[in-house]
Amino acid sequence: ARTSGVLVGQLLLWRLGNAGAALKAFDRALRLAPAGALAPEARWGRILSLRKLGRKAAERAACQDFLNRHGSSLYAPKVRKRLAELTAKE
């Protein structure tokens, strides 16, 4: 169930372009396994979903949360770059 939640979120976001439904799928996956093996992918998916939805404050908070939890992840450089972009626009 945890793996499928992340995969469903990815499909909803990248194949169907449904950021709202993808965000719900990523959130569900994180509720089931907040520190699971796919948590970085779910949190990265949340960031991308929030960005597509235009929810900048929530996206900024999600970036900070991601870096606090997964600062050495492969996604971390992208998250740092996006957080810098969001902060510069303030």
BELLIN-V273858 format. One record per residue. RES is the residue in three letters. PHI is phi in whole degrees, 0 to 359 (NA if undefined). Layout:
{{RES;PHI} {RES;PHI}}
//
This chain:
{{ALA;NA} {ARG;294} {THR;296} {SER;295} {GLY;298} {VAL;292} {LEU;296} {VAL;298} {GLY;301} {GLN;297} {LEU;297} {LEU;298} {LEU;284} {TRP;272} {ARG;263} {LEU;258} {GLY;67} {ASN;258} {ALA;294} {GLY;296} {ALA;292} {ALA;297} {LEU;302} {LYS;297} {ALA;293} {PHE;295} {ASP;298} {ARG;298} {ALA;298} {LEU;287} {ARG;295} {LEU;286} {ALA;211} {PRO;298} {ALA;238} {GLY;288} {ALA;299} {LEU;261} {ALA;301} {PRO;299} {GLU;295} {ALA;294} {ARG;291} {TRP;296} {GLY;299} {ARG;301} {ILE;301} {LEU;295} {SER;294} {LEU;298} {ARG;298} {LYS;296} {LEU;280} {GLY;76} {ARG;266} {LYS;296} {ALA;296} {ALA;292} {GLU;296} {ARG;299} {ALA;297} {ALA;294} {CYS;296} {GLN;297} {ASP;298} {PHE;303} {LEU;294} {ASN;295} {ARG;266} {HIS;224} {GLY;299} {SER;252} {SER;292} {LEU;297} {TYR;279} {ALA;305} {PRO;300} {LYS;294} {VAL;293} {ARG;300} {LYS;298} {ARG;294} {LEU;297} {ALA;297} {GLU;297} {LEU;294} {THR;290} {ALA;293} {LYS;277} {GLU;286}}
//
